[in-house]
């Protein structure tokens, strides 16, 4: 991994959707177009197989196909981050595949095991990071119980752990954890997308993840540039504009998080709206609301 790859985490970290074809398989043609659109829109870090990409609904071969398609479409113009997870052995296989096909970093999904010891959390991530010392490693932290001291211990044990995608909805907690972990040791990413970004940037984040960027790359870029320039008013103007869309995604414990993005892309003619269970397709009323938002943003006639 190069320093440039880590630097790109301080920006809009795009999470592409995984488009499906009429038979339910991965539509690699549409996938490539979506990734190229992200890069053309200014995204410098592309995280394939993230939650917006329906990571947990893909089998191992599909996840590999998505990553290979991303690397080909990016063609060196951005850094590719591969989402990995599940059991340690599966995550290591995915991480080594990512290394072999040209990704520069991996993002380790938050462990979904119901029983997570603090020491076990460190060991899980250390084992995966150790298997690919050539790659940068980004942690995905969704659990408020993870202390800064644990991040510090992991950073000491695994030098290639370079970034933290922090997705606990509490900026105060984020600020404390980041300082306890060693603020300068990691690149800190606001992991709850644009609506959380102003609060998290105020206490030290330098990048944010985005699913919205699939739909409106210019809006995500505008917010990022405002935040880095210290233009709070400008950032909040974007925040107000995109808030209804992001709140649709977040409603009912994020039940329609991916469905809303895919419906918007379908209305833009970029992919089918299909999602896999346990997600669901939108209702006609929800589809109409998405259409009205796209029109208000000037993306449709």
N, C-alpha and C positions, 0 to 999 in steps of 0.2 A: 504494500500500500504506500502511496506517495502522500506527502504533506498536503498536496493539492486536493486529494480525495477527502481527507479529513476536513479541510477548509470548506468544501462544498456542503458539509452538514450544516454550516452556518448560512442557511438560505431556506428556500422553499423545498422541502423534502417531499417529492411527489409520490403518492401511492396510487399506481394505476389500477383500474378495475380489470377483471378478467372477463372479456366478452365471450359469450357462448354462441355457437352456430345453431341452425335449426334442428340439428340432431342432438344437441346438448353437449357437444364437445367444445374444447377451446378453439375459438376462431382466431388463428394466428395472424391472418391477414388484417382483421380489424385491430388486433392487439398491436401489431407493428405500427399501424397508422396512429393509434392513440399515443403510443410512446413517442413517435416522431413529433407529434403535435405538442407533447409536453416539453420536449427538448427545444423545439422551435419557439415555444412560449417562454423560455428562459429558465426552466428547471434544470439545476445542475446536479441533483442527486435523485435517482429514481429507485424506489424501493419496491421491487417485484415481490409478489407473494406476501403482501401485508394484509391486514384485516379488510381493507377496502377491496383487495384482490380476492377475497373469499378464501383465504389460506386454508382454513379448516374444512372447506368443502372440496378441496382438490386432492387427488391422489398423488403419489410420489412422482409418477411419470408426467402428469399434467403440470405439476409445479416445476419440474425440470424444463418442460417445453416452454412454459411462460418465461423462465429465466433466459433460456437460449434465445428466444424471440426478442427479449429486451436487449440483450447484449448486441445482437445483430442490428436492431433498429437504432440503438444509441450510437454505435460505430465510433466509440471513443470520445464523443462530444460531451458526455456527462459521466458521473460516477454511478455505477450500478451497485445497489445494495440488495442482497438476496435475503428474504425472510426465511428463517429456519426455525424448527421447533420440534414438538412431540417428545419422544424419549431421546435419551442422549445419543444412542447409536444412530437413530434416524436423522437427528440434527447434524451429527458429524458427517454422515453420508451426503446430506444436502450441502453442507459447508464445503466439503471437498469438491463436490461437483461445481459449486459456485466458483471456487478457485480455478478449477480446470477449464472452465468455459470463459473466464475473463472478468468476472465480477471483482471489484476492489474491496468490498466490505460485505459483512453479513449483519443482519439484525436478528437477535435471538428473541423470539416471542416469549411473553410472560408465561412461565410454566402453568399449565392448567390442572396439574395434579391437586387433589383436594387437601393433601397433607404436605405442607412446605415448611421445613425447618430453616431457620436463618442460615445455619452452616451449610445445609443441603442446597440452599439457593445459590450460595457462593460456589460450591463444588460443581453444581450443574453447569453454570456458565463457564467456570474455569476449564472444565473438561472439554467443552466445545471449542473455546478460544484456543486452548493448547493444541488442538488437532489441526488448526490452520494458522500458524504463526505469521504467515505471509499476508493475511487479510486483516483489515481493521474490523473491529467488533463493536456493534452498537447494542446496548441493552434496552429492552422495552420494559419499563417499570410502570405497572398499573396498580401495584399493591402498596397502600400507604404504610404498611408494616415494615417495609424495607428501609432500614436506617442508613444514614450516610456512612456510618462506620463499616457497614457491610460492603458498600460500594468502594470504600477506600481499601478494604482488605482484598477485594477482587482486583482492583486496579494494581495493587502491589504484586499480586500473584500472576496476573496476566497483562503484560505490557501492551498487548495489541488491542485491549479494550479501550476504545478512544472516544466513545460517545454514549450519551444517555438520552433516550427518548422518554421523557417523563410525562406520564398520562394519568396522574392523580389529580382530580379537579380541586386543587387547593394551592394557590400561588405561595402562600405563607409556608406551607409544608415543603414545597419545592425549594424555596429559598434556603430553608434550614438544612434540608438534606444535601443540597448542592454544596453549601459551605462546609458541612460536616464531612463530606466526601473528599473535599479538596477541590475548591472551585476551579482552579486552573488545570486540574488533571484531566478533565473531560470536556468535550463539546456538549453543551446542554441544549436540547431540542424540546420545544413545547409540543407535547405529543397529543394534544387535544384540538389541533387544527386552529383555524383562523379566529374563532370566537375566544379562545383562551390566550392567543398570542400576545395581545397588548399587556395583559397582566403579567404574563411570564417573562416577556422581554423587560418589563420594568424592574424585575428582580434578577435578571442575569441570563435568560435564554438568548441564544443568538440565531436560532433557526426554528422553523415550525413545520410539522407535517401537514399534508393537505390531501383531501379527496376532492374538494371543490375544484382544485386546479385542473382536474380532468375536463371540467365543464367550461370554466372561465379562467384560463391561465393568466390573463391580464389582471384580473382582480387580485389574485394571490400575489402576483409580482408587485402590484401597486401597494398592497398592505406591507409587504416585506420592505420595500424601499422607504416607505413612510416611517416604519419602525426603526430602521437602521439610521435614518436621518434625524431621529428624535421628534418627528412630526406627529405628535399624538392626535391632533385634530384630524389630520389626513388619514391616519390609520383608523380612527373611529368612524370616519365617513364611509370607508369601505366596510367596516364592521356592521354599521347600520344597514347598508345595502344588502349584504349577504346574510344577515341574521335570519330572516324567515326561511331561507333555504337550509341553513345549518340547523335551525331548530326543528324543521321537518325531519331531518336525518336523526336528530338526537331524541325525538319523542319516543315514548314507550320503551325506555331503556335501549335506545338505538336500534329498535326493531327494523326500521326501514333505512338504516344508514347507507347501505349499498344500493338498495332499490331506488332511492331518490336520485342518486348519481347516475345510475344506469338509465333510468327513465329520461332524465335530462339529455343524456348522450343519444338516446334513441330518437328523441324529438329533434336533435341536431343532425340526425342521419349518420351517426358515427358507429353505432353498434345496436344490437338487439337489447331490449330491456330485461331479458331473462336473468333470474337469479336462482340459486339452488337452495333448498331447505337447509337450515331452518329460517332463512330469509323468505320473503314472499313478494309477489308482484303488488304494485300499488292498485288502489281502487280507482275508479273513473274520476271521482272527485279529487283524489290526490294527484292524479295525472294532470288534471286541469289546472290545479294550483301550481304544479311545476311549470306548465306551459306559460302561465301568467307571469311567473317570475322571470323566465327566460326572455319573454317579450319586454318586460320592464327593464331588463339589463341591455336591451338592444341586440340580443343574440339571435332573435327570430323576428320575422315580419309581423 
